[in-house]
Amino acid sequence: MHRNLPLHLNRKQIMIQIGDQFKHSFSYTQEDVDTYARVSGDTNPLHVDADYAAASMFGKRIMHGYLGASVFTKIFGTLLYWDGNVYLKQNLTFLKPMYANQTYQAVITVKEIFAEKNRILFETQIFEEGTENLCTTGEALILNKKQFVW
């Protein structure tokens, strides 16, 4: 059974446990994709050229994998505002393309707790909203010496 993770932590709240989850729905516009292409320098026509992408195996423009996965920095940095969070590591595997103007659900699940090091390893996943279609999977390691105390 999964419990929802608290948005804010304090010493009086329940302890974080393996299996705890947080879910967040999100989407990006094509303008967001174009901005990401400009800022990152990745102007691959699969992301920014509608005609080129239409003739590709995807049939339309796809989102940058790292733009989609950037939702995890939003979750760990602002949505689950745990004073003292330090993002140590993220690995990613891109399984399905993601598209602008489509809604997705990011799911993070507590996978392992390293109490002696004040760290939590999270499973990070992105699903097409309303389906079980997994687009991106990985793990994130978060350090928090202020809040992750057991």
C-alpha positions in Angstrom: 0.0 0.0 0.0 1.3 3.5 -0.9 0.9 6.5 1.3 1.0 10.0 -0.1 4.2 12.0 0.8 3.6 15.2 2.8 4.2 18.4 0.9 6.1 20.0 3.8 8.0 18.1 6.5 8.4 18.9 10.1 9.5 16.8 13.1 5.9 16.1 14.2 4.9 14.5 10.9 4.9 10.9 10.1 8.1 9.3 9.1 8.9 8.7 5.5 8.6 5.0 4.6 9.5 2.8 1.7 6.6 2.8 -0.7 5.4 6.4 0.0 4.5 8.2 -3.2 3.9 11.6 -4.6 2.0 12.2 -7.9 1.9 15.3 -10.0 0.1 16.0 -13.4 1.8 18.3 -15.9 2.1 19.2 -19.5 4.2 21.4 -21.7 3.3 23.5 -24.7 5.1 23.6 -28.0 6.3 27.1 -27.0 7.9 25.5 -23.9 9.6 22.9 -26.1 10.8 25.7 -28.5 12.2 27.6 -25.5 13.9 24.6 -24.1 15.5 24.0 -27.6 16.7 27.6 -27.7 18.1 27.5 -24.1 19.7 24.0 -24.3 20.9 24.4 -27.9 19.2 21.1 -28.9 17.4 22.3 -32.0 17.0 18.8 -33.4 14.2 19.2 -36.0 12.3 16.3 -34.3 11.6 18.8 -31.6 11.0 22.1 -33.5 10.2 21.4 -37.2 6.6 20.2 -37.7 7.1 19.1 -41.3 10.3 17.3 -40.6 8.8 15.6 -37.5 5.7 14.6 -39.5 7.8 12.6 -41.9 9.7 10.9 -39.0 8.8 7.6 -37.2 7.0 9.7 -34.6 4.6 11.4 -37.0 4.8 14.7 -35.1 7.2 16.8 -33.0 8.4 15.1 -29.8 9.4 16.8 -26.6 13.0 16.7 -25.4 13.4 13.8 -22.9 15.2 16.1 -20.4 12.4 18.7 -20.7 9.9 16.0 -19.7 12.1 14.7 -16.9 12.7 18.2 -15.6 9.4 17.8 -13.7 11.4 15.9 -11.1 13.5 19.0 -10.3 10.2 20.8 -9.8 8.9 18.1 -7.5 12.0 17.9 -5.4 12.8 21.6 -5.5 9.4 23.2 -5.0 6.4 20.9 -4.7 7.8 18.6 -2.0 9.3 21.6 -0.2 11.5 20.0 2.3 13.9 22.6 3.6 17.4 21.4 2.9 16.8 19.2 -0.1 19.9 18.6 -2.2 19.5 16.7 -5.5 22.5 14.3 -5.7 21.8 12.0 -8.6 19.2 11.2 -11.3 19.4 8.5 -13.9 16.8 8.2 -16.6 15.6 5.8 -19.3 13.4 7.1 -22.0 10.9 4.5 -23.1 8.2 6.3 -25.1 8.2 9.7 -26.8 6.4 12.6 -25.1 4.5 15.3 -26.9 3.6 18.9 -26.3 0.0 19.6 -25.1 -0.5 16.2 -23.7 -0.9 15.6 -20.0 1.4 13.3 -18.1 1.7 12.1 -14.5 5.0 12.1 -12.7 5.2 9.6 -9.9 7.9 9.4 -7.3 8.1 6.5 -4.9 10.4 6.0 -1.9 12.6 3.1 -2.9 15.3 3.0 -0.3 16.2 5.0 2.8 19.8 5.5 3.9 19.1 6.9 7.4 22.8 7.0 8.4 23.5 9.3 5.4 20.2 11.3 5.5 19.4 10.2 2.0 16.4 8.8 0.2 16.5 6.9 -3.2 13.3 7.6 -5.1 12.0 5.7 -8.1 11.0 8.4 -10.7 8.4 7.6 -13.4 6.4 9.5 -16.0 3.2 8.0 -17.3 0.7 9.2 -20.0 -2.1 10.6 -17.9 -4.9 8.2 -17.4 -3.0 5.2 -18.8 -0.3 2.8 -17.6 1.9 3.8 -20.5 5.3 4.5 -19.0 7.3 7.1 -20.9 10.3 7.7 -18.6 11.7 5.8 -15.6 14.7 6.3 -13.4 15.9 6.9 -9.9 16.8 10.1 -7.9 18.9 10.4 -4.8 18.1 13.2 -2.4 20.1 14.4 0.6 18.5 16.3 3.4 20.4 16.7 6.7 17.7 18.9 8.1 14.6 16.8 7.5 15.7 13.2 6.8 16.5 12.2 10.4 15.3 8.9 11.7 
